[in-house]
Amino acid sequence: MQKYTKYLFFISIFLSFVSLYIIEKGGKEIYPFFSWKLFTSPSGSEKFEEQYRLYKVKGNDTIRVLYKATDLYDENNLALITGFYGKKIEKNEDRERNIRKMKIFIKSYQQENINFLLFKENFNPWELGKPTFKIKKTLIARL
């Protein structure tokens, strides 16, 4: 394997540039090692993960809002901003002001004018894909 390391390095650099080019043209990332997130926060490195997620309320149903890229944000930015304000709201750091900012953020990429709920989800990433996978949800705020 060591004799191939030099070639793998150059292949990795090449694929990273191809991925960068495709992303700049509006496409999806094709090479997972291009993403900074793989190296800075890989899922599964810990037995406990928490995320802040938005749910929209329609009638009596709550529907999880998926992170979909828009003209303003990519999926990672949506997750990071939601998590940033989610933590501040949960810790009551200037709660009303941060709820207002979160609403402005939601309006900037969600076209629907409906009620949203902010939840903190806790789960074990090692259980992903298992039939007994559980997510513990805690309501943080109504937006």
TIVO-993268 format. One record per atom (N, C-alpha, C): residue number from 1; residue in three letters; z, x, y. Coordinates in steps of 0.1 Angstrom, whole numbers, plus 5000, padded with zeros to 4 digits. Each point is the difference from the previous one (the first is absolute). Layout:
BEGIN
+-----+------+------+------+------+
! pos ! code !   pz !   px !   py !
+-----+------+------+------+------+
! NUM !  ALA !    Z !    X !    Y !
...
+-----+------+------+------+------+
END
This chain:
BEGIN
+-----+------+------+------+------+
! pos ! code !   pz !   px !   py !
+-----+------+------+------+------+
!   1 !  MET ! 5000 ! 5008 ! 4988 !
!   1 !  MET ! 5000 ! 4992 ! 5012 !
!   1 !  MET ! 5000 ! 5009 ! 5013 !
!   2 !  GLN ! 5007 ! 5011 ! 4999 !
!   2 !  GLN ! 5001 ! 5009 ! 5012 !
!   2 !  GLN ! 4986 ! 5005 ! 5004 !
!   3 !  LYS ! 4991 ! 5002 ! 4991 !
!   3 !  LYS ! 4987 ! 5005 ! 5004 !
!   3 !  LYS ! 4992 ! 4989 ! 5008 !
!   4 !  TYR ! 5003 ! 4988 ! 4998 !
!   4 !  TYR ! 4993 ! 4989 ! 5007 !
!   4 !  TYR ! 5007 ! 4996 ! 5014 !
!   5 !  THR ! 5011 ! 5006 ! 5003 !
!   5 !  THR ! 5008 ! 4996 ! 5012 !
!   5 !  THR ! 4991 ! 5003 ! 5012 !
!   6 !  LYS ! 4993 ! 5011 ! 5001 !
!   6 !  LYS ! 4992 ! 5003 ! 5011 !
!   6 !  LYS ! 4989 ! 4989 ! 5002 !
!   7 !  TYR ! 4994 ! 4996 ! 4990 !
!   7 !  TYR ! 4990 ! 4989 ! 5001 !
!   7 !  TYR ! 5005 ! 4987 ! 5003 !
!   8 !  LEU ! 5012 ! 4997 ! 4995 !
!   8 !  LEU ! 5006 ! 4987 ! 5003 !
!   8 !  LEU ! 5005 ! 4999 ! 5014 !
!   9 !  PHE ! 5004 ! 5012 ! 5006 !
!   9 !  PHE ! 5003 ! 5000 ! 5014 !
!   9 !  PHE ! 4988 ! 4996 ! 5009 !
!  10 !  PHE ! 4989 ! 5007 ! 4997 !
!  10 !  PHE ! 4988 ! 4997 ! 5008 !
!  10 !  PHE ! 4995 ! 4986 ! 4998 !
!  11 !  ILE ! 5000 ! 4995 ! 4988 !
!  11 !  ILE ! 4996 ! 4986 ! 4997 !
!  11 !  ILE ! 5009 ! 4990 ! 5008 !
!  12 !  SER ! 5013 ! 5003 ! 5000 !
!  12 !  SER ! 5010 ! 4992 ! 5008 !
!  12 !  SER ! 4997 ! 5000 ! 5015 !
!  13 !  ILE ! 4997 ! 5011 ! 5005 !
!  13 !  ILE ! 4996 ! 5001 ! 5014 !
!  13 !  ILE ! 4987 ! 4992 ! 5003 !
!  14 !  PHE ! 4991 ! 5002 ! 4992 !
!  14 !  PHE ! 4987 ! 4993 ! 5001 !
!  14 !  PHE ! 5002 ! 4984 ! 5000 !
!  15 !  LEU ! 5008 ! 4996 ! 4990 !
!  15 !  LEU ! 5002 ! 4985 ! 4998 !
!  15 !  LEU ! 5009 ! 4995 ! 5012 !
!  16 !  SER ! 5008 ! 5008 ! 5005 !
!  16 !  SER ! 5008 ! 4996 ! 5012 !
!  16 !  SER ! 4991 ! 4998 ! 5012 !
!  17 !  PHE ! 4991 ! 5009 ! 5002 !
!  17 !  PHE ! 4990 ! 4998 ! 5011 !
!  17 !  PHE ! 4991 ! 4988 ! 4998 !
!  18 !  VAL ! 4996 ! 4998 ! 4988 !
!  18 !  VAL ! 4991 ! 4988 ! 4997 !
!  18 !  VAL ! 5008 ! 4987 ! 5003 !
!  19 !  SER ! 5013 ! 5000 ! 4996 !
!  19 !  SER ! 5009 ! 4989 ! 5002 !
!  19 !  SER ! 5001 ! 4997 ! 5015 !
!  20 !  LEU ! 5003 ! 5011 ! 5008 !
!  20 !  LEU ! 5001 ! 4999 ! 5014 !
!  20 !  LEU ! 4988 ! 4994 ! 5006 !
!  21 !  TYR ! 4988 ! 5005 ! 4996 !
!  21 !  TYR ! 4987 ! 4995 ! 5005 !
!  21 !  TYR ! 4999 ! 4985 ! 4997 !
!  22 !  ILE ! 5003 ! 4996 ! 4988 !
!  22 !  ILE ! 4998 ! 4986 ! 4996 !
!  22 !  ILE ! 5010 ! 4991 ! 5008 !
!  23 !  ILE ! 5012 ! 5005 ! 5002 !
!  23 !  ILE ! 5010 ! 4992 ! 5008 !
!  23 !  ILE ! 4995 ! 4998 ! 5014 !
!  24 !  GLU ! 4995 ! 5011 ! 5006 !
!  24 !  GLU ! 4995 ! 4999 ! 5014 !
!  24 !  GLU ! 4988 ! 4991 ! 5001 !
!  25 !  LYS ! 4993 ! 4998 ! 4990 !
!  25 !  LYS ! 4988 ! 4991 ! 5000 !
!  25 !  LYS ! 5005 ! 4985 ! 4997 !
!  26 !  GLY ! 5013 ! 4998 ! 4997 !
!  26 !  GLY ! 5005 ! 4987 ! 4998 !
!  26 !  GLY ! 5002 ! 4997 ! 4985 !
!  27 !  GLY ! 4998 ! 5009 ! 4991 !
!  27 !  GLY ! 5001 ! 4998 ! 4986 !
!  27 !  GLY ! 5015 ! 5002 ! 4996 !
!  28 !  LYS ! 5002 ! 4999 ! 4987 !
!  28 !  LYS ! 5013 ! 5001 ! 4993 !
!  28 !  LYS ! 5001 ! 5015 ! 4996 !
!  29 !  GLU ! 5013 ! 5004 ! 4999 !
!  29 !  GLU ! 5003 ! 5014 ! 4995 !
!  29 !  GLU ! 4996 ! 5001 ! 4985 !
!  30 !  ILE ! 4993 ! 5010 ! 4996 !
!  30 !  ILE ! 4995 ! 5001 ! 4986 !
!  30 !  ILE ! 5008 ! 5011 ! 4993 !
!  31 !  TYR ! 5007 ! 5009 ! 5007 !
!  31 !  TYR ! 5007 ! 5011 ! 4994 !
!  31 !  TYR ! 5015 ! 4999 ! 5003 !
!  32 !  PRO ! 5008 ! 4996 ! 4991 !
!  32 !  PRO ! 5014 ! 4997 ! 5003 !
!  32 !  PRO ! 5008 ! 5012 ! 5005 !
!  33 !  PHE ! 4996 ! 5012 ! 4998 !
!  33 !  PHE ! 5007 ! 5012 ! 5005 !
!  33 !  PHE ! 4997 ! 5002 ! 5014 !
!  34 !  PHE ! 4991 ! 4993 ! 5006 !
!  34 !  PHE ! 4997 ! 5001 ! 5014 !
!  34 !  PHE ! 5012 ! 4994 ! 5009 !
!  35 !  SER ! 5006 ! 4990 ! 4994 !
!  35 !  SER ! 5010 ! 4992 ! 5008 !
!  35 !  SER ! 5013 ! 5008 ! 5001 !
!  36 !  TRP ! 5005 ! 5001 ! 5012 !
!  36 !  TRP ! 5013 ! 5006 ! 5003 !
!  36 !  TRP ! 5011 ! 4993 ! 4993 !
!  37 !  LYS ! 4999 ! 4987 ! 4997 !
!  37 !  LYS ! 5011 ! 4993 ! 4995 !
!  37 !  LYS ! 5003 ! 5004 ! 4985 !
!  38 !  LEU ! 4990 ! 5005 ! 4993 !
!  38 !  LEU ! 5002 ! 5004 ! 4986 !
!  38 !  LEU ! 5010 ! 5012 ! 5000 !
!  39 !  PHE ! 5000 ! 5008 ! 5010 !
!  39 !  PHE ! 5008 ! 5012 ! 5000 !
!  39 !  PHE ! 5014 ! 4998 ! 5007 !
!  40 !  THR ! 5000 ! 4991 ! 5010 !
!  40 !  THR ! 5012 ! 4998 ! 5008 !
!  40 !  THR ! 5010 ! 4989 ! 4994 !
!  41 !  SER ! 4994 ! 4990 ! 4994 !
!  41 !  SER ! 5009 ! 4990 ! 4994 !
!  41 !  SER ! 4993 ! 4994 ! 4988 !
!  42 !  PRO ! 5000 ! 5008 ! 4989 !
!  42 !  PRO ! 4994 ! 4994 ! 4988 !
!  42 !  PRO ! 5009 ! 4990 ! 4993 !
!  43 !  SER ! 4995 ! 4989 ! 4996 !
!  43 !  SER ! 5008 ! 4989 ! 4993 !
!  43 !  SER ! 5003 ! 5006 ! 4987 !
!  44 !  GLY ! 5012 ! 4997 ! 4996 !
!  44 !  GLY ! 5004 ! 5005 ! 4987 !
!  44 !  GLY ! 5009 ! 5013 ! 5000 !
!  45 !  SER ! 5000 ! 5006 ! 5012 !
!  45 !  SER ! 5009 ! 5012 ! 5001 !
!  45 !  SER ! 5015 ! 4996 ! 5000 !
!  46 !  GLU ! 5002 ! 4988 ! 5003 !
!  46 !  GLU ! 5014 ! 4995 ! 5000 !
!  46 !  GLU ! 5001 ! 4987 ! 4991 !
!  47 !  LYS ! 5012 ! 4997 ! 4996 !
!  47 !  LYS ! 5001 ! 4988 ! 4992 !
!  47 !  LYS ! 5003 ! 4987 ! 5008 !
!  48 !  PHE ! 5000 ! 5002 ! 5014 !
!  48 !  PHE ! 5002 ! 4989 ! 5009 !
!  48 !  PHE ! 4991 ! 5001 ! 5011 !
!  49 !  GLU ! 4993 ! 4989 ! 5003 !
!  49 !  GLU ! 4991 ! 4999 ! 5012 !
!  49 !  GLU ! 5003 ! 4988 ! 5008 !
!  50 !  GLU ! 4999 ! 5001 ! 5013 !
!  50 !  GLU ! 5002 ! 4988 ! 5008 !
!  50 !  GLU ! 4988 ! 4999 ! 5010 !
!  51 !  GLN ! 4996 ! 4988 ! 5002 !
!  51 !  GLN ! 4989 ! 4998 ! 5010 !
!  51 !  GLN ! 5003 ! 4988 ! 5008 !
!  52 !  TYR ! 4995 ! 4999 ! 5012 !
!  52 !  TYR ! 5001 ! 4988 ! 5008 !
!  52 !  TYR ! 4986 ! 4994 ! 5000 !
!  53 !  ARG ! 5000 ! 4987 ! 4996 !
!  53 !  ARG ! 4988 ! 4992 ! 4999 !
!  53 !  ARG ! 5000 ! 4987 ! 5007 !
!  54 !  LEU ! 4988 ! 4996 ! 5005 !
!  54 !  LEU ! 4999 ! 4987 ! 5007 !
!  54 !  LEU ! 4995 ! 4990 ! 4990 !
!  55 !  TYR ! 5006 ! 4988 ! 5001 !
!  55 !  TYR ! 4995 ! 4988 ! 4993 !
!  55 !  TYR ! 4997 ! 4989 ! 5010 !
!  56 !  LYS ! 4989 ! 4993 ! 4997 !
!  56 !  LYS ! 4996 ! 4989 ! 5009 !
!  56 !  LYS ! 5005 ! 4987 ! 4994 !
!  57 !  VAL ! 5004 ! 4991 ! 5008 !
!  57 !  VAL ! 5005 ! 4987 ! 4996 !
!  57 !  VAL ! 4989 ! 4989 ! 5002 !
!  58 !  LYS ! 4996 ! 4994 ! 4989 !
!  58 !  LYS ! 4990 ! 4989 ! 5001 !
!  58 !  LYS ! 5006 ! 4988 ! 4992 !
!  59 !  GLY ! 5004 ! 4990 ! 5007 !
!  59 !  GLY ! 5007 ! 4989 ! 4994 !
!  59 !  GLY ! 5013 ! 5004 ! 4994 !
!  60 !  ASN ! 5001 ! 4998 ! 4987 !
!  60 !  ASN ! 5012 ! 5004 ! 4993 !
!  60 !  ASN ! 4998 ! 5013 ! 4992 !
!  61 !  ASP ! 4989 ! 5007 ! 5002 !
!  61 !  ASP ! 4997 ! 5012 ! 4993 !
!  61 !  ASP ! 5001 ! 5012 ! 5009 !
!  62 !  THR ! 5004 ! 5011 ! 4994 !
!  62 !  THR ! 5000 ! 5013 ! 5006 !
!  62 !  THR ! 4990 ! 5009 ! 4993 !
!  63 !  ILE ! 4992 ! 5006 ! 5008 !
!  63 !  ILE ! 4989 ! 5008 ! 4994 !
!  63 !  ILE ! 5001 ! 5014 ! 5006 !
!  64 !  ARG ! 5000 ! 5010 ! 4991 !
!  64 !  ARG ! 5001 ! 5014 ! 5005 !
!  64 !  ARG ! 4987 ! 5004 ! 5007 !
!  65 !  VAL ! 5002 ! 5006 ! 5012 !
!  65 !  VAL ! 4989 ! 5005 ! 5008 !
!  65 !  VAL ! 4996 ! 5014 ! 4994 !
!  66 !  LEU ! 4987 ! 5000 ! 4996 !
!  66 !  LEU ! 4995 ! 5013 ! 4995 !
!  66 !  LEU ! 4996 ! 5009 ! 5012 !
!  67 !  TYR ! 5001 ! 5013 ! 4998 !
!  67 !  TYR ! 4996 ! 5009 ! 5010 !
!  67 !  TYR ! 4985 ! 5002 ! 4998 !
!  68 !  LYS ! 4992 ! 4995 ! 5009 !
!  68 !  LYS ! 4986 ! 5002 ! 5001 !
!  68 !  LYS ! 4996 ! 5007 ! 5012 !
!  69 !  ALA ! 4992 ! 5010 ! 4999 !
!  69 !  ALA ! 4995 ! 5007 ! 5012 !
!  69 !  ALA ! 4993 ! 4991 ! 5010 !
!  70 !  THR ! 5003 ! 5003 ! 5013 !
!  70 !  THR ! 4993 ! 4993 ! 5011 !
!  70 !  THR ! 4994 ! 5010 ! 5009 !
!  71 !  ASP ! 4994 ! 4996 ! 5011 !
!  71 !  ASP ! 4994 ! 5009 ! 5010 !
!  71 !  ASP ! 5011 ! 5009 ! 5006 !
!  72 !  LEU ! 5012 ! 4994 ! 5001 !
!  72 !  LEU ! 5011 ! 5008 ! 5007 !
!  72 !  LEU ! 5008 ! 5008 ! 4990 !
!  73 !  TYR ! 5002 ! 4996 ! 4988 !
!  73 !  TYR ! 5010 ! 5006 ! 4991 !
!  73 !  TYR ! 4994 ! 5002 ! 4986 !
!  74 !  ASP ! 5004 ! 5010 ! 4993 !
!  74 !  ASP ! 4996 ! 5001 ! 4986 !
!  74 !  ASP ! 5013 ! 4995 ! 4992 !
!  75 !  GLU ! 4999 ! 5000 ! 4987 !
!  75 !  GLU ! 5011 ! 4995 ! 4992 !
!  75 !  GLU ! 5013 ! 5007 ! 5002 !
!  76 !  ASN ! 4999 ! 5014 ! 5000 !
!  76 !  ASN ! 5012 ! 5008 ! 5002 !
!  76 !  ASN ! 5007 ! 4997 ! 5013 !
!  77 !  ASN ! 4992 ! 4999 ! 5011 !
!  77 !  ASN ! 5006 ! 4997 ! 5013 !
!  77 !  ASN ! 5007 ! 4986 ! 5000 !
!  78 !  LEU ! 4994 ! 4990 ! 4994 !
!  78 !  LEU ! 5006 ! 4987 ! 4999 !
!  78 !  LEU ! 5014 ! 5001 ! 4993 !
!  79 !  ALA ! 5000 ! 5008 ! 4989 !
!  79 !  ALA ! 5013 ! 5001 ! 4992 !
!  79 !  ALA ! 5010 ! 5008 ! 5008 !
!  80 !  LEU ! 4996 ! 5011 ! 5007 !
!  80 !  LEU ! 5009 ! 5008 ! 5007 !
!  80 !  LEU ! 5006 ! 4993 ! 5012 !
!  81 !  ILE ! 4992 ! 4992 ! 5008 !
!  81 !  ILE ! 5005 ! 4993 ! 5011 !
!  81 !  ILE ! 5009 ! 4989 ! 4996 !
!  82 !  THR ! 4996 ! 4993 ! 4989 !
!  82 !  THR ! 5009 ! 4989 ! 4995 !
!  82 !  THR ! 5014 ! 5006 ! 4996 !
!  83 !  GLY ! 4999 ! 5011 ! 4993 !
!  83 !  GLY ! 5013 ! 5007 ! 4996 !
!  83 !  GLY ! 5008 ! 5005 ! 5011 !
!  84 !  PHE ! 4993 ! 5005 ! 5011 !
!  84 !  PHE ! 5007 ! 5005 ! 5012 !
!  84 !  PHE ! 5008 ! 4989 ! 5006 !
!  85 !  TYR ! 4993 ! 4989 ! 5003 !
!  85 !  TYR ! 5007 ! 4989 ! 5007 !
!  85 !  TYR ! 5010 ! 4993 ! 4990 !
!  86 !  GLY ! 4996 ! 4999 ! 4988 !
!  86 !  GLY ! 5009 ! 4994 ! 4990 !
!  86 !  GLY ! 5014 ! 5006 ! 4999 !
!  87 !  LYS ! 5000 ! 5013 ! 5000 !
!  87 !  LYS ! 5013 ! 5008 ! 5000 !
!  87 !  LYS ! 5008 ! 4997 ! 5013 !
!  88 !  LYS ! 4993 ! 5000 ! 5011 !
!  88 !  LYS ! 5007 ! 4998 ! 5013 !
!  88 !  LYS ! 5006 ! 4986 ! 5000 !
!  89 !  ILE ! 4992 ! 4990 ! 4996 !
!  89 !  ILE ! 5005 ! 4986 ! 5000 !
!  89 !  ILE ! 5012 ! 4999 ! 4990 !
!  90 !  GLU ! 4999 ! 5006 ! 4989 !
!  90 !  GLU ! 5010 ! 4998 ! 4990 !
!  90 !  GLU ! 5013 ! 5007 ! 5005 !
!  91 !  LYS ! 4999 ! 5011 ! 5007 !
!  91 !  LYS ! 5012 ! 5007 ! 5005 !
!  91 !  LYS ! 5005 ! 4995 ! 5013 !
!  92 !  ASN ! 4994 ! 4989 ! 5005 !
!  92 !  ASN ! 5004 ! 4993 ! 5012 !
!  92 !  ASN ! 4999 ! 5010 ! 5012 !
!  93 !  GLU ! 4990 ! 5009 ! 5000 !
!  93 !  GLU ! 4997 ! 5009 ! 5011 !
!  93 !  GLU ! 4992 ! 4992 ! 5010 !
!  94 !  ASP ! 5006 ! 4995 ! 5011 !
!  94 !  ASP ! 4993 ! 4992 ! 5010 !
!  94 !  ASP ! 4991 ! 4989 ! 4993 !
!  95 !  ARG ! 5007 ! 4992 ! 4991 !
!  95 !  ARG ! 4993 ! 4991 ! 4991 !
!  95 !  ARG ! 4990 ! 4991 ! 5006 !
!  96 !  GLU ! 5003 ! 4993 ! 5011 !
!  96 !  GLU ! 4991 ! 4991 ! 5007 !
!  96 !  GLU ! 4988 ! 5007 ! 5005 !
!  97 !  ARG ! 5002 ! 5011 ! 5006 !
!  97 !  ARG ! 4988 ! 5008 ! 5006 !
!  97 !  ARG ! 4991 ! 5004 ! 4988 !
!  98 !  ASN ! 5006 ! 5005 ! 4989 !
!  98 !  ASN ! 4991 ! 5005 ! 4989 !
!  98 !  ASN ! 4993 ! 4988 ! 4993 !
!  99 !  ILE ! 5007 ! 4989 ! 5000 !
!  99 !  ILE ! 4993 ! 4988 ! 4994 !
!  99 !  ILE ! 4988 ! 4996 ! 5009 !
! 100 !  ARG ! 5002 ! 5001 ! 5013 !
! 100 !  ARG ! 4989 ! 4997 ! 5009 !
! 100 !  ARG ! 4988 ! 5010 ! 4998 !
! 101 !  LYS ! 5004 ! 5013 ! 4998 !
! 101 !  LYS ! 4989 ! 5010 ! 4998 !
! 101 !  LYS ! 4993 ! 4998 ! 4987 !
! 102 !  MET ! 5008 ! 4996 ! 4990 !
! 102 !  MET ! 4994 ! 4997 ! 4987 !
! 102 !  MET ! 4990 ! 4988 ! 5000 !
! 103 !  LYS ! 5004 ! 4990 ! 5008 !
! 103 !  LYS ! 4991 ! 4988 ! 5002 !
! 103 !  LYS ! 4987 ! 5005 ! 5007 !
! 104 !  ILE ! 5001 ! 5008 ! 5010 !
! 104 !  ILE ! 4988 ! 5005 ! 5007 !
! 104 !  ILE ! 4992 ! 5008 ! 4990 !
! 105 !  PHE ! 5006 ! 5008 ! 4992 !
! 105 !  PHE ! 4993 ! 5008 ! 4990 !
! 105 !  PHE ! 4992 ! 4991 ! 4990 !
! 106 !  ILE ! 5007 ! 4990 ! 4995 !
! 106 !  ILE ! 4994 ! 4990 ! 4991 !
! 106 !  ILE ! 4988 ! 4993 ! 5006 !
! 107 !  LYS ! 5001 ! 4996 ! 5013 !
! 107 !  LYS ! 4989 ! 4993 ! 5007 !
! 107 !  LYS ! 4988 ! 5009 ! 5002 !
! 108 !  SER ! 5003 ! 5013 ! 5000 !
! 108 !  SER ! 4989 ! 5010 ! 5002 !
! 108 !  SER ! 4990 ! 5001 ! 4988 !
! 109 !  TYR ! 5005 ! 4996 ! 4988 !
! 109 !  TYR ! 4991 ! 5001 ! 4989 !
! 109 !  TYR ! 4999 ! 4987 ! 4991 !
! 110 !  GLN ! 5009 ! 4991 ! 5002 !
! 110 !  GLN ! 5000 ! 4987 ! 4993 !
! 110 !  GLN ! 4994 ! 4989 ! 5010 !
! 111 !  GLN ! 4989 ! 4994 ! 4995 !
! 111 !  GLN ! 4994 ! 4990 ! 5008 !
! 111 !  GLN ! 5007 ! 4986 ! 5000 !
! 112 !  GLU ! 5007 ! 4998 ! 4989 !
! 112 !  GLU ! 5007 ! 4987 ! 4998 !
! 112 !  GLU ! 5013 ! 4999 ! 5009 !
! 113 !  ASN ! 5002 ! 4989 ! 5006 !
! 113 !  ASN ! 5012 ! 4998 ! 5008 !
! 113 !  ASN ! 5010 ! 4992 ! 4992 !
! 114 !  ILE ! 5006 ! 5006 ! 4990 !
! 114 !  ILE ! 5010 ! 4993 ! 4992 !
! 114 !  ILE ! 5013 ! 5008 ! 4999 !
! 115 !  ASN ! 5010 ! 4994 ! 4993 !
! 115 !  ASN ! 5013 ! 5007 ! 4999 !
! 115 !  ASN ! 5000 ! 5011 ! 4990 !
! 116 !  PHE ! 5007 ! 5011 ! 5003 !
! 116 !  PHE ! 5001 ! 5011 ! 4991 !
! 116 !  PHE ! 5014 ! 5003 ! 4996 !
! 117 !  LEU ! 5003 ! 5005 ! 4989 !
! 117 !  LEU ! 5013 ! 5005 ! 4996 !
! 117 !  LEU ! 4999 ! 5014 ! 4997 !
! 118 !  LEU ! 5011 ! 5008 ! 5004 !
! 118 !  LEU ! 5000 ! 5014 ! 4997 !
! 118 !  LEU ! 5011 ! 5002 ! 4989 !
! 119 !  PHE ! 4995 ! 5006 ! 4989 !
! 119 !  PHE ! 5009 ! 5002 ! 4988 !
! 119 !  PHE ! 5001 ! 5015 ! 4998 !
! 120 !  LYS ! 5011 ! 5004 ! 4994 !
! 120 !  LYS ! 5002 ! 5014 ! 4995 !
! 120 !  LYS ! 4999 ! 4998 ! 4985 !
! 121 !  GLU ! 4991 ! 5007 ! 4994 !
! 121 !  GLU ! 4998 ! 5000 ! 4985 !
! 121 !  GLU ! 5005 ! 5013 ! 4994 !
! 122 !  ASN ! 5008 ! 4999 ! 4990 !
! 122 !  ASN ! 5005 ! 5011 ! 4992 !
! 122 !  ASN ! 4995 ! 4999 ! 4986 !
! 123 !  PHE ! 4996 ! 5011 ! 4995 !
! 123 !  PHE ! 4995 ! 5001 ! 4986 !
! 123 !  PHE ! 5000 ! 5014 ! 4994 !
! 124 !  ASN ! 4999 ! 5001 ! 4987 !
! 124 !  ASN ! 4999 ! 5013 ! 4994 !
! 124 !  ASN ! 4985 ! 5002 ! 4996 !
! 125 !  PRO ! 4994 ! 5011 ! 5007 !
! 125 !  PRO ! 4986 ! 5002 ! 4998 !
! 125 !  PRO ! 4997 ! 5004 ! 4985 !
! 126 !  TRP ! 5010 ! 5005 ! 4993 !
! 126 !  TRP ! 4998 ! 5004 ! 4986 !
! 126 !  TRP ! 4997 ! 4988 ! 4991 !
! 127 !  GLU ! 5003 ! 4988 ! 5005 !
! 127 !  GLU ! 4998 ! 4987 ! 4992 !
! 127 !  GLU ! 4987 ! 4994 ! 5003 !
! 128 !  LEU ! 4992 ! 5005 ! 5010 !
! 128 !  LEU ! 4987 ! 4994 ! 5003 !
! 128 !  LEU ! 4992 ! 4999 ! 4988 !
! 129 !  GLY ! 4994 ! 4988 ! 4998 !
! 129 !  GLY ! 4991 ! 4997 ! 4989 !
! 129 !  GLY ! 5007 ! 4995 ! 4987 !
! 130 !  LYS ! 5013 ! 5001 ! 5000 !
! 130 !  LYS ! 5008 ! 4995 ! 4989 !
! 130 !  LYS ! 5002 ! 4984 ! 5001 !
! 131 !  PRO ! 5001 ! 4993 ! 4989 !
! 131 !  PRO ! 5001 ! 4986 ! 5001 !
! 131 !  PRO ! 5013 ! 4995 ! 5007 !
! 132 !  THR ! 5010 ! 5009 ! 5000 !
! 132 !  THR ! 5013 ! 4996 ! 5006 !
! 132 !  THR ! 5002 ! 5006 ! 5014 !
! 133 !  PHE ! 4989 ! 5003 ! 5007 !
! 133 !  PHE ! 5001 ! 5006 ! 5014 !
! 133 !  PHE ! 5006 ! 4989 ! 5009 !
! 134 !  LYS ! 5010 ! 5005 ! 5007 !
! 134 !  LYS ! 5007 ! 4990 ! 5010 !
! 134 !  LYS ! 5000 ! 5006 ! 5014 !
! 135 !  ILE ! 4999 ! 4992 ! 5009 !
! 135 !  ILE ! 5001 ! 5004 ! 5014 !
! 135 !  ILE ! 5011 ! 4991 ! 5006 !
! 136 !  LYS ! 5010 ! 5007 ! 5006 !
! 136 !  LYS ! 5011 ! 4993 ! 5007 !
! 136 !  LYS ! 4996 ! 4999 ! 5014 !
! 137 !  LYS ! 5000 ! 4987 ! 5005 !
! 137 !  LYS ! 4996 ! 4997 ! 5014 !
! 137 !  LYS ! 5012 ! 4996 ! 5008 !
! 138 !  THR ! 5001 ! 5006 ! 5012 !
! 138 !  THR ! 5011 ! 4996 ! 5009 !
! 138 !  THR ! 4993 ! 4996 ! 5014 !
! 139 !  LEU ! 5003 ! 4988 ! 5004 !
! 139 !  LEU ! 4995 ! 4995 ! 5013 !
! 139 !  LEU ! 5006 ! 5007 ! 5011 !
! 140 !  ILE ! 4992 ! 5006 ! 5009 !
! 140 !  ILE ! 5005 ! 5008 ! 5011 !
! 140 !  ILE ! 4999 ! 4991 ! 5013 !
! 141 !  ALA ! 4988 ! 4994 ! 5002 !
! 141 !  ALA ! 4999 ! 4992 ! 5012 !
! 141 !  ALA ! 4989 ! 4990 ! 4999 !
! 142 !  ARG ! 5001 ! 4989 ! 5008 !
! 142 !  ARG ! 4989 ! 4990 ! 5001 !
! 142 !  ARG ! 4992 ! 5004 ! 5013 !
! 143 !  LEU ! 4987 ! 5001 ! 4999 !
! 143 !  LEU ! 4993 ! 5004 ! 5012 !
! 143 !  LEU ! 4991 ! 4989 ! 5004 !
+-----+------+------+------+------+
END
